[in-house]
Amino acid sequence: MHRTINTISCMQTPREVAESYWAAECRRDLDAALAHYHEDALLIPPSGPSLRGHRDIATFYVEEMRDYPGLEVTITHEISDGVEAALEWEAVLIDHAGTRHPYRGVNVVRVRDGRFESVRAYFDPAAVEQGA
């Protein structure tokens, strides 16, 4: 993981961090995805409690990665202001049967030193099951 953090620290813009993070998440590499967050980072999912720190944030990903071994993400629009950005995205989760579950949303992110300080995710979790 040391090498991942060194690579991450070279990124500066919220979009660069997000693109690298989503690449790790699409590989279903939990450790690499978490490396994009500061140890004390805040993740606010669309439902459920806010999550602080790697241990809590990991709980957001574990079931999704188990239930959906495939993921594709494309950033479709970006509004940036320095270390903050709103990134609109389209994603497809792919389950074990190969069924594609498209959905879309927006992440509002803040970065510090090339990693997420906070992420607020907006999407409809029910849309994943419905194949929005």
N, C-alpha and C positions, 0 to 999 in steps of 0.2 A: 504494500500500500504506500510505502514511502515514495516510490517512483510516481504513483498517481498524484499524490499531493504536490510534488514538485512540478508536474505538468500543469496541474490546476492553478498553481500560484502564478503561472505565466499569463493566465487569462485575466482580462480586466473588465470587459464590458459585461453587463447582465446577459446579453444574448450569447456571448462566447461561453460563459459559465453554463447557461441553460442548454446550449447545443451539446456541450461535452457531457453534462449531466444526463440529458435524454439519450445520448449514445450509450452511456453506461446502463441506464435503465432498460433500453431496448435490448442490450446484451443479457439482461436479467442478472446483472452483476451488482448485488446489493452493497457489497463493500465499496465498490467504485462509485456507486450512486451516493452513498452516505459521505464519501470523501469530499463531495462537492458542498457539504454543509459544514459550517463551523461547529465545534463541539457543543456550543451553547445556542445553536440556531433554533429558530421558531418556525414550525410548520403549522399552518392553519388549514386543515382540510375542509372540504365543502360541508361535511357533516361530522359530528363527533367533537371531542375536545381538542383544544390546541395541544400540540406536541412540542416539547422542548428537549433538545439534546439527541444524540445519535440513538440511544437505546429506545426512546419513545418514538422517534421518527421512523425507525426501522419497523415498528409495528404497523405503520401505514402501508408498507410495501410487501411484507412477508406473505400474506394471504393472496394478494394480487399476483405476485410472482409465482406462487404455487399453483393457483387456479388458471392463470393465463401465461403459458410459457412464451408467447410471442407478443411483441409490442412494436408498433410503428408510430412515430410522432413527426409532425411537420409544423414548424412555426409559420403561421399564415399572415400575421400582422404584429408589428412591434411599435410601442410608444415608449421612448426612453428619455430619461432625464438624469444624466450622470450615473450614479450608482443604483438607480431605481429604474424599473421597466415594467410595463404591462405587456405580456407576451400571449397573444391569441394563438391557439394551436388546434390542430385536428389530430386525433389519435385513433388507432385501431388496436384493440386487445384481441388476441387470438387464443382461443381455448384449446384444450387437448384434442378435441375432435376436429380442429381446424376451422371452426366457425369464427367468423370475423365480427367483432362488436365495435362499430365505429361510434365515436362520440367526440365532442369538442368542448373547449373551455378556454379559460384565461388564467394565467399565473401572474400575480403581482409579486415581483421579487426585489430584494435589496441585497447587494453584494458588498463584501468588504474583503480586501486582500485576495481577490480571485475566488471567493467561495460565498455561498449563500449565508446571509445573516438572517433573512426571513423569506418565507414563501407563503403566500396566501393563494390557495387554489380554488377556482370557481368552475364547477361543472356539476352536472346532474348525475349522481351515482346510479340512479335508476335507469338512465339512458344506456348504460353499458349492458345491462341485462336485456333491454329492449332492442339493442342494436341501432340506437338513435340514428 
